[in-house]
Amino acid sequence: MGRLVEEGGPYGWGRLHAAFQVLEGLGEGRTTLGAASEMKETTKTPRNNFKRLLMEAGIHLLHARERGGAHAEAAAVVFGDIAGLVAPKRMSGSNLTPREIGEFRQGYERQIGLYREKWGALVP
């Protein structure tokens, strides 16, 4: 999908969050996305929560790759996207404002939409 960092702010963090959720879903074979509370948790302290998600990403990649086929192919792309979505600057550790949460959600929905267009039923 090419270079994905768009501003390194809330919109980009929403896209990053979507990529982590899709990778987790591919690894676990889930057919639904995580609970909305997980997104709320990420908008409270983005940096801390993305550090946790990044530490968990490797195992999700491994599981998806071991599943083989389309899951493995999609996971490789999403994992690469994660690297492109992490902006080359320090991420905020502060709670997001209501406006920023709106931008975060827009980025999240955009990234989920891109993955659904590309992989359809594989994306929860």
C-alpha positions as a Python dict, from the first residue, in 0.01 Angstrom:
ca = {
    (1, 'M'): (0, 0, 0),
    (2, 'G'): (302, 228, -4),
    (3, 'R'): (394, 497, 246),
    (4, 'L'): (107, 523, 491),
    (5, 'V'): (205, 783, 750),
    (6, 'E'): (-24, 1074, 683),
    (7, 'E'): (38, 1318, 962),
    (8, 'G'): (160, 1113, 1251),
    (9, 'G'): (-137, 1238, 1450),
    (10, 'P'): (-475, 1098, 1553),
    (11, 'Y'): (-585, 1011, 1197),
    (12, 'G'): (-267, 810, 1143),
    (13, 'W'): (-301, 648, 1486),
    (14, 'G'): (-651, 536, 1394),
    (15, 'R'): (-511, 372, 1082),
    (16, 'L'): (-239, 209, 1290),
    (17, 'H'): (-491, 78, 1540),
    (18, 'A'): (-695, -74, 1257),
    (19, 'A'): (-386, -249, 1121),
    (20, 'F'): (-309, -400, 1463),
    (21, 'Q'): (-668, -521, 1498),
    (22, 'V'): (-671, -676, 1152),
    (23, 'L'): (-338, -849, 1215),
    (24, 'E'): (-473, -989, 1541),
    (25, 'G'): (-788, -1109, 1366),
    (26, 'L'): (-587, -1279, 1091),
    (27, 'G'): (-372, -1453, 1348),
    (28, 'E'): (-658, -1568, 1564),
    (29, 'G'): (-901, -1643, 1281),
    (30, 'R'): (-1158, -1407, 1433),
    (31, 'T'): (-1452, -1288, 1231),
    (32, 'T'): (-1523, -975, 1437),
    (33, 'L'): (-1311, -680, 1539),
    (34, 'G'): (-1217, -612, 1899),
    (35, 'A'): (-1454, -435, 2133),
    (36, 'A'): (-1502, -59, 2109),
    (37, 'S'): (-1348, -33, 2456),
    (38, 'E'): (-1013, -132, 2304),
    (39, 'M'): (-1028, 171, 2075),
    (40, 'K'): (-1122, 396, 2369),
    (41, 'E'): (-827, 260, 2563),
    (42, 'T'): (-595, 350, 2277),
    (43, 'T'): (-726, 706, 2250),
    (44, 'K'): (-658, 764, 2621),
    (45, 'T'): (-282, 717, 2607),
    (46, 'P'): (-185, 631, 2248),
    (47, 'R'): (187, 577, 2301),
    (48, 'N'): (151, 334, 2592),
    (49, 'N'): (-117, 132, 2422),
    (50, 'F'): (61, 116, 2087),
    (51, 'K'): (372, -9, 2265),
    (52, 'R'): (163, -295, 2405),
    (53, 'L'): (5, -367, 2066),
    (54, 'L'): (344, -367, 1898),
    (55, 'M'): (480, -620, 2148),
    (56, 'E'): (186, -850, 2071),
    (57, 'A'): (204, -808, 1692),
    (58, 'G'): (481, -1062, 1638),
    (59, 'I'): (282, -1353, 1777),
    (60, 'H'): (-21, -1255, 1567),
    (61, 'L'): (199, -1246, 1259),
    (62, 'L'): (341, -1589, 1343),
    (63, 'H'): (-5, -1741, 1391),
    (64, 'A'): (-138, -1592, 1068),
    (65, 'R'): (165, -1705, 870),
    (66, 'E'): (129, -2057, 1013),
    (67, 'R'): (-234, -2064, 897),
    (68, 'G'): (-99, -2030, 545),
    (69, 'G'): (-279, -1922, 229),
    (70, 'A'): (-457, -1590, 210),
    (71, 'H'): (-428, -1532, 586),
    (72, 'A'): (-51, -1558, 564),
    (73, 'E'): (-31, -1328, 261),
    (74, 'A'): (-259, -1065, 414),
    (75, 'A'): (-73, -1073, 746),
    (76, 'A'): (260, -1007, 575),
    (77, 'V'): (117, -695, 409),
    (78, 'V'): (-53, -569, 726),
    (79, 'F'): (263, -622, 930),
    (80, 'G'): (454, -414, 675),
    (81, 'D'): (183, -149, 687),
    (82, 'I'): (228, -123, 1064),
    (83, 'A'): (590, -24, 1014),
    (84, 'G'): (484, 244, 765),
    (85, 'L'): (209, 374, 990),
    (86, 'V'): (438, 442, 1286),
    (87, 'A'): (537, 804, 1233),
    (88, 'P'): (908, 888, 1261),
    (89, 'K'): (848, 1106, 1566),
    (90, 'R'): (741, 1059, 1927),
    (91, 'M'): (378, 960, 1967),
    (92, 'S'): (157, 1140, 2218),
    (93, 'G'): (116, 990, 2562),
    (94, 'S'): (-172, 1224, 2649),
    (95, 'N'): (-544, 1162, 2624),
    (96, 'L'): (-695, 1269, 2294),
    (97, 'T'): (-943, 1555, 2275),
    (98, 'P'): (-1293, 1490, 2137),
    (99, 'R'): (-1184, 1639, 1801),
    (100, 'E'): (-878, 1415, 1792),
    (101, 'I'): (-1090, 1110, 1878),
    (102, 'G'): (-1303, 1195, 1573),
    (103, 'E'): (-990, 1209, 1356),
    (104, 'F'): (-871, 880, 1508),
    (105, 'R'): (-1202, 714, 1419),
    (106, 'Q'): (-1186, 849, 1063),
    (107, 'G'): (-840, 702, 1017),
    (108, 'Y'): (-951, 374, 1171),
    (109, 'E'): (-1251, 342, 940),
    (110, 'R'): (-1040, 437, 638),
    (111, 'Q'): (-783, 166, 705),
    (112, 'I'): (-1044, -101, 780),
    (113, 'G'): (-1216, -6, 453),
    (114, 'L'): (-891, -44, 258),
    (115, 'Y'): (-833, -390, 403),
    (116, 'R'): (-1190, -499, 340),
    (117, 'E'): (-1164, -388, -23),
    (118, 'K'): (-847, -587, -64),
    (119, 'W'): (-929, -904, 131),
    (120, 'G'): (-1307, -904, 183),
    (121, 'A'): (-1416, -1181, 419),
    (122, 'L'): (-1066, -1226, 567),
    (123, 'V'): (-1096, -890, 742),
    (124, 'P'): (-1317, -910, 1048),
}
